[in-house]
């Protein structure tokens, strides 16, 4: 299991609205989040999280999701998906767990550009 700290890395143009007559505006504002692994726990042998300086990823998620999650067991595409008439996820993961500053800037720019069509 992982402990993930989610913090705002940038704004998002994704503004939830109506999909097939269902209003999703209650999801409120979205952000590009920095997802940082700060702890790991082996559920078979550990009783508490071990602090780590782990991998970094980015995702488009509701701003309400800022904070720490200590229940992440699966892959990010499922763990950081939101319901928008179906599960949706926008995730950028590095093969080695880290991005260069140029890569991070480009990723934030790309992820922040996702938006709904009117």
C-alpha atoms as one frame of an Amber mdcrd trajectory, in Angstrom:
protein
   0.000   0.000   0.000   1.191   3.538  -0.688   0.745   6.898   0.989   0.384
   9.600  -1.667   0.574  13.339  -1.125  -1.489  15.256  -3.674  -0.657  18.934
  -4.142  -1.607  21.507  -6.763   1.004  21.775  -9.510  -1.113  23.889 -11.865
  -4.571  24.983 -12.892  -6.911  23.090 -15.178  -9.211  24.128 -18.000 -11.419
  21.104 -17.262 -14.749  22.498 -16.053 -17.308  19.791 -15.322 -20.819  20.321
 -16.617 -23.615  18.223 -18.050 -23.165  14.794 -19.627 -26.322  13.138 -20.974
 -28.564  15.399 -18.827 -26.584  14.717 -15.632 -24.945  17.717 -13.957 -21.403
  17.035 -12.715 -20.647  20.591 -11.612 -20.594  19.345  -7.996 -17.053  18.123
  -8.783 -16.183  21.846  -8.631 -12.738  23.114  -9.729 -10.050  20.842 -11.144
  -6.275  21.065 -10.924  -3.163  19.430 -12.232  -1.938  17.567  -9.174   1.539
  16.443  -8.263   1.233  12.944  -6.810   4.206  12.081  -4.607   4.737   8.734
  -2.896   5.717   9.537   0.707   5.170   6.164   2.356   4.928   2.433   1.718
   3.425  -0.334   3.768   3.628  -4.085   3.199   0.256  -5.212   4.529   1.603
  -8.667   5.381   4.510  -7.597   7.597   4.324  -3.856   8.395   2.150  -2.226
  11.031   2.794   1.337   9.848   4.021   3.195   6.795   7.736   3.507   6.173
   8.611   7.013   4.980  10.043   7.132   1.459  11.058   9.781  -1.039   9.174
   8.038  -3.816   7.981   8.450  -7.360   6.256  11.539  -8.707   3.358  11.543
 -11.161   0.870  14.143 -12.327  -2.906  13.921 -12.767  -5.959  16.027 -13.520
  -8.231  15.682 -10.479 -10.762  17.733  -8.507  -9.084  20.307  -6.249 -11.017
  18.709  -3.379  -8.549  15.814  -3.639  -5.623  17.882  -2.329  -4.035  16.214
   0.664  -2.752  12.826   1.745  -4.231   9.452   0.829  -2.938   6.464   2.736
  -5.115   3.857   1.048  -3.626   3.608  -2.453  -3.355  -0.037  -3.442  -3.830
  -0.048  -7.199  -2.505   1.664 -10.284  -3.021   5.410 -10.574  -5.264   5.119
 -13.630  -7.891   3.625 -11.316  -7.001   5.222  -7.990  -7.095   8.780  -9.334
 -10.039   8.398 -11.706 -13.155  10.505 -11.189 -16.736   9.738 -12.184 -17.891
  11.816 -15.171 -20.590   9.590 -16.699 -17.846   6.942 -16.604 -14.504   6.752
 -14.861 -12.049   9.253 -16.351  -8.359   9.651 -15.575  -5.618  11.836 -16.992
  -2.274  10.611 -15.625   1.384  11.211 -16.482   3.836   8.734 -14.975   7.580
   8.596 -15.506   9.168   5.195 -16.206  11.837   5.926 -13.569   9.559   7.780
 -11.128  10.937  11.282 -11.702  10.541  14.018 -14.313  13.128  16.586 -15.345
  12.040  20.186 -14.777  11.455  20.573 -18.534   9.358  17.392 -18.659   7.325
  18.484 -15.643   6.658  21.910 -17.149   5.523  20.317 -20.431   3.345  17.730
 -18.644   1.618  20.401 -16.560   1.005  22.445 -19.708  -0.506  19.456 -21.538
  -2.620  18.238 -18.619  -3.899  21.746 -17.845  -5.134  22.071 -21.443  -7.677
  19.217 -21.228 -11.186  20.626 -21.296 -14.765  19.712 -22.043 -16.321  20.620
 -25.362 -19.334  22.922 -25.314
